Amino acid sequence: MRAAVLAAALLTAGAAQAAEPPAFKLVRSDEDYAYLKSAPNLTGLDPLRYIPLGENGHLTLGGEARVRLDTIDAPRFGVGGAQADTFALFRGLVSADLHLNSAVRVYGELGLHRDIGKGEAPAITDRDGLDAQVLFVDLTPAQHWRLRLGRQELSFNPTQRFVSVREGPNIRQSFDGARLTYSDKGLKVDAFYTHPIALEPGGFNDSHNASQAFWGVYATAPVGRAASLDVYSLNLDRDRVRFGAVTGDERRRGVGARLAGKTGAVDYEVEGMVQRGHFAGQDIRAWAGSAGVGYSFTAPWKPRLSVRRDIGSGDNDPADGQLKTFNPLFPKGAYFSEAGLVGWSNLSAWRIALGAAPTKSVSVEVSHTDRRRQAGRDAIYLQPLAALAGGGASTAKAVSKDWQADLGWQFSRNVKLSLEAVHAEAGGAVKAAGGRDVDFAMAIVQFRF
């Protein structure tokens, strides 16, 4: 009974404040509640957000409880006898953000992740014992400069095509390493060297993957009044990985740029990346690009119509001494949909969508996506870079035609509901591999404080 009363109080506490705090950020360590130091009084959950420690220090406590329910009638398009499955995923996070002074900060986040009732063996991102999701030290030796050391999440732009926190799956993506950041007047430059975390199902046993290194430089700056330009170098070293029938060491070097902005009712975004390097004696010659435009109507519900084109290169000739399959690095799992059916590699896709906001807290969107292979002789890739078994049975390019509906309801500052439904009509390439149409639905209830 006491637990129920406490839960109800937490759910409504945010709404009880006279002045709402800012919205939660995707990367929780980016939140800053130092403004509460000068607040006349602390109400609701403010006593957890700002705990004074001496004259210059403070502590912020936070957390998240998320339940995700999935149902899918044909995982992996049903290839290999995959059966219908309905299951739940639970994510629990608690965080502590300790500011010792203006120059030293320690941030930690513990996570517990569980899958419930899953028929198939759990994916690597489904289940983990209590472990450190994030644990780093920030050193700020001078104005505009910050050095971050330890376990951290990486996110450089809102789209998160190729570097993401992997919010959709149960366990988010973390890295161990160092990140140096310079920021001033809209310019931000990050230089980093990290290793992705290798997940283990036990408690306090996750460590970095020593056989992989992810490093680079990412810079973003404003362009005019309503646009931003990003330029970057993203590099990935992996030992003993497989492409097709070949296994070897991958040394992939990528350079890219992204331009995003808005003019009047029109918003736009263009991004491209070229990858070079070596894999098992082959030269890497891969690329990817995306271009999208949206138009927001001046009408009730604020409707927005958008069109997007996405292409990731594939390899049409595995015997020519060149690997042309694009590696999406650490992509946003729900970039296409939460169903996880298709990834960025060997992709050619068109997407048209119509979204609306019936109220300030509710958003809806319906969309149609036509997916094909960019190269008919390369595999069909699931997220993020897993080849669909039997994809080489045909050189047909049609992968799927997807119809999708999404709904988001920000019930309060602390509670959000997300719903998604997808019908994927299998194309010729999938049918040749023994696949079939897929129906998928998902619901997420997320509580954050």
C-alpha positions in Angstrom: 0.0 0.0 0.0 2.8 2.4 0.9 4.5 1.6 -2.4 1.4 2.4 -4.3 1.0 5.8 -2.5 4.6 6.6 -3.2 4.3 5.7 -6.9 1.2 7.9 -7.2 3.0 10.8 -5.6 5.9 10.5 -8.0 3.6 10.3 -11.0 1.9 13.6 -10.1 4.7 15.5 -8.4 6.0 17.1 -11.6 2.6 18.5 -12.4 2.2 19.9 -8.9 4.9 22.5 -9.3 4.2 26.2 -9.9 6.8 26.3 -12.6 7.6 23.2 -14.7 11.3 22.3 -15.0 12.7 21.7 -18.5 11.8 18.5 -20.4 14.0 15.5 -19.8 16.8 15.0 -22.3 17.6 11.9 -24.3 21.0 11.8 -22.7 20.2 12.2 -19.0 23.7 13.3 -18.1 23.1 16.5 -20.3 20.5 17.7 -17.8 21.4 20.6 -15.5 19.4 21.5 -12.5 21.8 24.1 -11.0 19.2 26.8 -11.6 17.4 25.4 -8.6 20.1 26.9 -6.3 18.4 30.3 -6.6 14.8 29.0 -6.5 12.8 30.5 -3.7 11.5 27.1 -2.6 11.8 23.5 -3.7 8.5 21.7 -4.5 7.5 18.4 -6.1 10.6 16.4 -6.9 12.9 19.4 -6.7 14.5 18.1 -3.4 15.8 15.2 -5.5 16.9 17.3 -8.4 19.0 19.7 -6.3 20.7 18.6 -3.0 23.1 21.4 -1.9 26.6 20.2 -0.9 28.6 23.0 0.6 29.0 26.4 -1.2 29.8 25.2 -4.7 28.6 21.6 -4.9 25.3 19.8 -5.4 23.9 16.4 -6.1 21.0 15.4 -8.5 19.2 12.1 -8.2 17.2 10.7 -11.1 16.0 7.5 -12.7 13.7 5.7 -15.1 11.3 2.7 -15.2 10.3 1.6 -18.6 8.1 -1.3 -19.8 7.9 -2.2 -23.4 5.5 -4.8 -24.8 6.2 -6.3 -28.3 4.1 -8.6 -30.4 5.3 -9.8 -33.8 4.0 -12.7 -36.0 7.1 -13.3 -38.0 10.5 -12.2 -36.6 13.1 -11.8 -39.3 10.3 -12.1 -41.9 9.7 -15.7 -40.6 12.9 -16.9 -42.2 14.4 -20.0 -40.6 11.2 -21.0 -39.0 11.0 -17.9 -36.7 7.7 -18.1 -34.8 5.3 -15.5 -33.6 6.3 -14.0 -30.3 4.8 -11.7 -27.6 6.9 -10.5 -24.8 7.8 -7.7 -22.4 11.0 -5.8 -21.7 11.8 -4.0 -18.5 14.4 -1.3 -18.0 15.2 0.2 -14.6 17.8 3.0 -14.2 18.9 5.1 -11.3 21.4 8.0 -11.5 23.4 10.3 -9.3 25.0 13.5 -10.6 27.6 14.8 -8.2 29.0 18.3 -8.9 31.9 18.8 -6.5 32.6 22.3 -7.8 32.6 24.1 -11.1 35.6 22.0 -12.3 34.9 18.4 -11.2 31.8 16.3 -11.8 31.0 12.6 -11.3 28.0 11.0 -13.0 26.9 7.5 -12.5 23.9 5.4 -13.7 23.0 1.9 -12.7 20.8 -0.2 -14.9 18.8 -3.4 -14.5 17.2 -5.0 -17.6 14.9 -8.0 -18.0 12.9 -9.8 -20.8 9.7 -11.4 -19.7 8.0 -14.2 -21.6 10.1 -14.1 -24.7 9.8 -17.3 -26.8 13.1 -16.8 -28.7 16.5 -16.6 -27.0 16.9 -13.1 -25.6 18.9 -10.7 -27.8 22.1 -9.3 -26.4 20.3 -6.0 -25.8 17.4 -7.6 -23.9 18.8 -8.8 -20.6 21.5 -7.7 -18.1 22.0 -7.9 -14.4 22.6 -4.8 -12.3 25.5 -3.0 -13.9 27.0 0.5 -14.6 25.2 1.9 -17.6 27.1 5.2 -17.3 30.0 6.1 -15.0 32.3 9.0 -15.9 34.2 12.0 -14.5 34.1 15.4 -16.1 37.0 17.8 -15.7 36.6 21.4 -16.8 40.0 23.0 -16.5 39.1 26.1 -18.4 36.2 27.9 -19.9 34.8 26.2 -23.0 36.7 23.0 -22.4 35.6 19.7 -20.9 37.4 16.3 -20.6 35.1 13.3 -20.0 36.7 10.1 -18.8 34.9 6.8 -18.3 31.7 5.0 -19.4 29.5 7.4 -21.4 26.8 7.6 -24.1 27.5 9.3 -27.4 24.9 11.4 -29.4 26.0 14.2 -31.7 22.8 15.2 -33.5 19.0 14.7 -33.1 18.7 12.3 -36.0 21.3 9.8 -34.6 21.6 7.9 -37.9 25.1 6.5 -37.4 25.9 7.2 -33.7 23.0 6.8 -31.2 22.1 6.0 -27.6 20.0 3.0 -28.9 16.9 4.2 -27.0 14.5 1.8 -28.7 16.0 -1.6 -27.6 16.0 -2.4 -23.9 19.7 -1.7 -23.1 21.1 1.5 -24.4 24.5 1.8 -26.1 27.5 2.9 -23.9 31.2 3.3 -24.5 34.3 3.3 -22.3 36.9 6.0 -23.2 37.8 9.7 -23.3 36.0 12.6 -24.9 37.3 16.1 -25.2 34.8 18.9 -25.9 35.2 22.5 -26.9 32.1 24.7 -27.1 31.6 28.4 -27.6 29.0 30.6 -29.3 27.2 27.7 -31.0 30.4 26.0 -32.2 30.9 22.6 -30.6 33.8 20.2 -31.3 34.2 16.7 -29.9 37.2 14.5 -30.2 36.9 11.0 -28.7 38.5 7.6 -28.5 36.3 4.8 -27.1 35.5 1.1 -27.0 31.9 -0.1 -27.2 30.6 -2.0 -24.1 30.4 -5.7 -24.4 27.2 -6.8 -22.6 27.1 -9.8 -20.2 23.9 -11.1 -18.6 25.3 -11.2 -15.0 25.7 -8.4 -12.5 28.6 -5.8 -12.6 30.5 -7.7 -15.3 30.0 -5.5 -18.4 33.3 -4.4 -19.8 34.5 -2.7 -23.0 35.1 -4.7 -26.1 38.8 -4.7 -26.6 38.5 -6.0 -30.1 36.6 -2.9 -31.2 37.6 0.8 -31.1 35.4 3.7 -32.1 37.1 7.1 -32.5 36.9 10.4 -34.3 36.1 14.1 -34.4 32.6 15.7 -34.7 32.1 19.4 -35.1 28.8 21.4 -35.4 28.3 25.1 -36.0 25.3 27.4 -36.8 24.8 28.5 -40.4 22.8 31.7 -40.6 19.9 32.0 -38.2 18.0 28.8 -38.7 20.5 26.1 -39.9 23.4 24.1 -38.6 26.3 22.3 -40.3 28.0 19.2 -39.0 31.3 17.8 -40.3 32.9 14.7 -38.9 35.3 11.8 -39.1 34.0 8.6 -37.6 36.3 5.6 -37.5 35.7 1.9 -36.5 38.3 -0.8 -36.0 36.9 -4.4 -35.5 38.8 -7.7 -35.2 37.6 -11.0 -36.7 34.3 -9.9 -38.2 32.4 -11.4 -41.1 31.0 -10.0 -44.3 29.4 -12.6 -46.5 31.7 -15.7 -46.5 34.8 -13.8 -45.6 36.2 -13.2 -42.0 38.9 -10.7 -41.2 39.9 -7.5 -39.5 37.9 -4.3 -40.4 39.6 -0.9 -40.4 36.9 1.5 -41.6 37.5 5.3 -41.9 34.5 7.5 -42.5 34.1 11.2 -43.3 30.7 13.0 -43.6 28.6 16.1 -43.3 25.1 17.0 -42.3 23.1 20.2 -43.0 19.8 20.8 -41.3 17.6 23.8 -41.0 14.3 25.5 -41.4 13.0 28.3 -43.6 9.4 29.4 -43.1 7.1 26.3 -43.1 9.8 24.1 -44.7 12.3 22.1 -42.8 15.1 20.1 -44.4 18.1 17.8 -43.6 20.8 16.3 -45.8 23.5 14.0 -44.6 26.2 11.9 -46.4 29.1 9.7 -45.4 31.9 8.1 -47.4 33.8 5.1 -45.9 37.3 3.9 -46.9 39.7 1.5 -45.3 40.6 -2.2 -45.5 38.9 -5.6 -44.7 40.6 -9.0 -45.1 42.8 -7.8 -47.9 40.0 -5.9 -49.6 39.7 -2.1 -50.0 36.6 -0.6 -48.4 34.6 1.6 -50.8 31.2 2.4 -49.1 28.9 5.3 -48.8 25.5 6.4 -47.5 23.2 9.4 -47.9 19.9 10.7 -46.7 17.9 13.7 -47.8 14.5 14.8 -46.3 12.2 17.7 -46.5 9.0 18.5 -44.5 6.3 21.1 -44.8 4.2 22.2 -41.7 0.8 23.5 -42.5 -0.9 26.4 -40.7 -4.0 24.5 -39.6 -5.5 22.8 -36.6 -3.4 19.9 -35.3 -0.3 21.4 -37.0 0.0 18.7 -39.8 3.4 18.1 -41.3 4.0 16.3 -44.6 7.5 14.9 -45.2 9.4 12.9 -47.7 12.8 11.2 -47.1 15.3 9.3 -49.3 17.8 6.9 -47.6 20.6 5.0 -49.4 23.3 2.7 -48.0 25.7 1.1 -50.4 25.8 -2.6 -51.1 28.4 -4.9 -52.8 27.4 -6.3 -56.2 30.7 -8.1 -56.8 32.2 -9.9 -53.9 35.2 -11.0 -56.0 36.5 -7.6 -57.2 38.7 -7.0 -54.2 36.5 -4.2 -52.8 34.0 -4.3 -49.9 31.3 -1.8 -50.8 28.8 -2.7 -48.1 28.1 0.3 -45.8 28.6 -0.1 -42.1 26.1 2.1 -40.2 28.4 2.0 -37.1 26.1 2.5 -34.0 22.8 3.5 -35.6 19.5 4.5 -34.1 17.6 1.2 -33.9 14.2 2.8 -34.5 15.3 5.1 -37.4 13.1 3.0 -39.7 10.8 1.4 -37.2 10.9 -0.3 -33.8 10.3 -3.7 -35.6 14.0 -4.0 -36.3 13.4 -5.6 -39.7 15.7 -3.6 -42.0 19.1 -1.9 -41.4 21.1 0.7 -43.3 23.5 -1.6 -45.2 22.6 -2.3 -48.8 19.5 -0.1 -48.6 17.5 2.0 -51.0 14.4 3.5 -49.4 11.7 6.1 -49.9 9.5 7.2 -47.0 6.5 9.5 -47.0 4.8 10.5 -43.7 2.0 12.7 -42.4 2.2 13.8 -38.8 0.0 15.9 -36.6 -0.3 17.1 -33.0 -4.0 17.0 -31.9 -2.9 18.5 -28.5 0.2 19.9 -27.0 1.0 16.5 -25.4 -0.1 14.1 -28.2 1.6 13.4 -31.5 0.5 11.0 -34.3 2.1 10.0 -37.6 1.3 7.6 -40.4 3.9 6.6 -43.0 4.7 4.4 -45.9 8.2 3.2 -46.7 9.4 1.3 -49.8 12.6 -0.6 -49.2 14.9 -2.2 -51.8 18.4 -3.6 -51.9 20.9 -1.1 -53.4 22.8 -4.1 -54.8 20.9 -7.2 -55.8 23.9 -9.6 -55.1 24.5 -8.4 -51.6 22.6 -9.6 -48.5 19.4 -8.3 -47.0 20.6 -6.7 -43.8 18.5 -6.5 -40.6 19.4 -4.0 -37.8 22.1 -3.1 -37.3 24.3 -5.3 -39.6 23.0 -8.8 -39.5 22.4 -10.6 -42.8 19.1 -12.3 -43.3 19.6 -16.0 -43.9 18.9 -17.1 -47.5 19.2 -13.5 -48.8 21.4 -14.8 -51.6 18.8 -17.0 -53.1 17.8 -14.3 -55.5 19.1 -11.0 -57.0 15.6 -9.4 -56.7 15.8 -6.0 -55.0 12.4 -5.5 -53.5 12.6 -6.1 -49.7 9.4 -4.7 -48.2 6.7 -2.1 -48.4 5.8 -0.9 -44.9 2.8 0.8 -43.6 3.3 2.3 -40.1 1.4 4.3 -37.5 2.9 5.9 -34.4 1.3 7.7 -31.4 3.1 9.5 -28.6 1.4 10.9 -25.5 3.3 12.9 -23.0 0.9 12.3 -20.1 2.9 14.4 -17.7 6.5 15.5 -17.5 7.3 12.2 -15.9 5.2 9.8 -17.8 5.1 9.0 -21.6 3.2 6.5 -23.6 4.4 5.4 -27.1 2.5 3.1 -29.5 3.5 1.7 -32.9 2.0 -0.6 -35.4 3.7 -1.9 -38.6 2.6 -4.0 -41.5 5.5 -5.1 -43.7 4.6 -6.6 -47.0 7.4 -8.9 -48.1 9.1 -8.1 -51.4 10.5 -10.5 -54.0 14.0 -10.7 -52.3 12.5 -11.7 -48.9 10.1 -14.2 -50.4 12.9 -15.9 -52.3 14.7 -16.3 -48.9 11.6 -18.0 -47.5 10.2 -14.9 -45.8 6.6 -13.6 -45.5 4.7 -10.5 -44.5 5.1 -9.2 -41.0 2.7 -7.6 -38.5 4.3 -5.9 -35.5 2.9 -3.8 -32.6 4.6 -2.2 -29.7 3.6 -0.2 -26.6 6.0 1.6 -24.2 5.2 3.2 -20.9 8.1 5.2 -19.6 8.4 7.0 -16.2 11.3 9.3 -15.6 12.2 11.5 -12.6 
